[in-house]
Amino acid sequence: MTTILIPCKDLNLGKSRLSPWVDGRTRRSLCKMFLNRTLALATATVAASEVRLLTSDPDAREIAREFGVPTIADKGWDLNSALSGARAAMASDVSVSEVVILPIDLPCANSHSLGTVMREPGDVVIVPDHERRGTNVLSLSRAALRDFSFQYGSNSFMAHMAAAQRIGIEPAVVLDEDLAFDVDEPDDYHLWKEHAPTLLRGAAWV
């Protein structure tokens, strides 16, 4: 069984890099909208029982509950430690054969693009961002999950390539335009706003 794991930090703390240009209330609303969209996408791609939300935020857990998605408590101090902490919960479920880590800030992600990643053979599959610096989607087989060292942060694409190679796995790389775009920096946010007028029209956080 392929499980989609969605990490989500406290909705009040997300998208902090936008803070000089976007106020806190707007950032929270943006994160909440992205979370809803990502949960909808994940549950349209696999069964809700095959999705997990990794979070410490009670509001995010409530949103997941509305989608019928189980949650895993985030007990880490950053994304890497949170994912490392979730490893045991994922490994304890013997039905899990693959874990696809899907961030909430990929507004162009769709079931077709996710399906491409899920069908790609290999124990480690990485989808980089447009600049091939960050890691936008990461897929790990059950065997790889046991020993893989999460390296999210600066230049995580190459760091994850190296992490796979350290455990004897040559990672597969999927270049996908829909998955390569993330809303992380101010330029990403403004580009997304420019090209998503139908999503923005009438939205409470505009």
Order of alpha helices (4+ residues) and beta strands (2+ residues): beta-alpha-beta-alpha-beta-alpha-beta-alpha-beta-beta-alpha-alpha-beta-alpha-alpha-alpha
